[in-house]
Amino acid sequence: MLRPVNIRTDLAPLADLIEVAFASSMDSSGRSALREMRTMARLSLGILPLALLNDLTVGISLGFVWEEDGRLVGNVSVYPAKLPRSVGSSWIIANVGVHPLYQRRGIARKLMLRAMQMIRDKGGAQALLQVDDYNTAAIDLYKGLGFVSERTFSTYRRSPSLRFPVSPLTGRPYIRRRRRSEWRQEMQLAMELRPGERGGIGWLRPVVPELFRPDMRRSLRDFVNLRSFERLVVEPDAQRLQSVMWVERAFGATTRLSLMVHPSRAGIDDEALLGSYVRHSGSNTLTIEHPADDEGVRPVLERYRFLEQRTVIHMRWTAH
């Protein structure tokens, strides 16, 4: 039986289901989310409504489950995507999982169809999801429902305990912070290297002006929430940025890197940007999400001991 999630009673069994359904691909953030769900499940009924202020439980509460034999055996979560208005009303579909004993019965398809109908009913323009590149059954399901693949991204992680390698560069380009006035050049570089129809900068990062131009409100929000966003660039030979690296830090979280280097500077600027930051990163764990088809940066990441953690395909469905 397909029904909406009951946030008061379903959190604990949902955590158990998700743990079983995604056992082969669960990462540290996923395990942290499960702990958070179980903590929410233990709250009293008087406190539980506060959970709806939490992004995780908002997504779960808008989703649907499949119940059979007195247990939850299928789930789909639906989240509002916090994207700029210029992109249109966007939703995230996640946690599409069915217990192994109940797979191949069409349950996942029925859950997906219900989630997609809900998005239509709410006036959504599109839905986004991620799927592991090896999960051919899920990929075929999503394609059959009208989702199209955008781009495949790999996530790499570097432990702070690893030694710093010797850089092969004999001379290092000059690295500086991006100037506020250079946001249009940075956006132009992104439009060339990470076009919107190919997934943009990365997950939930379309190439839109809001992502690049100065925003005092966002800077204030980051300050209050103990976050920082640094944009490092290689001094261009001409009046045009060709290499940029974003460094995002948050209290208690890993440092997140994003790298964009023009092919003409591959092997030079990416080496310089990564090497310069890794050398001074201290005890911070570093992660980077990067297009899997950019083979040129892989040797640089491997040299600096970044280990590939997961590769996912970004997919998009346009509501009609």
BELGI-V215438 format. One record per run of one state. SS is the DSSP state (A for helix, B for strand, O for the rest). FROM is the first residue (numbers start at 1). LEN is the number of residues. If there is no record, write none. Layout:
SS;FROM;LEN  SS;FROM;LEN
This chain:
O;1;1  B;2;3  O;5;6  A;11;11  O;22;6  A;28;14  O;42;3  A;45;9  O;54;1  A;55;7  O;62;2  B;64;5  O;69;2  B;71;10  O;81;4  A;85;3  O;88;2  B;90;9  O;99;1  A;100;3  O;103;4  A;107;15  O;122;4  B;126;7  O;133;3  A;136;9  O;145;3  B;148;11  O;159;16  B;175;3  O;178;2  A;180;14  O;194;2  A;196;3  O;199;3  B;202;1  O;203;2  B;205;1  O;206;3  A;209;3  O;212;4  A;216;9  O;225;2  B;227;8  O;235;8  B;243;8  O;251;4  B;255;7  O;262;1  A;263;3  O;266;3  A;269;11  O;280;6  B;286;6  O;292;3  A;295;9  O;304;3  B;307;12  O;319;2
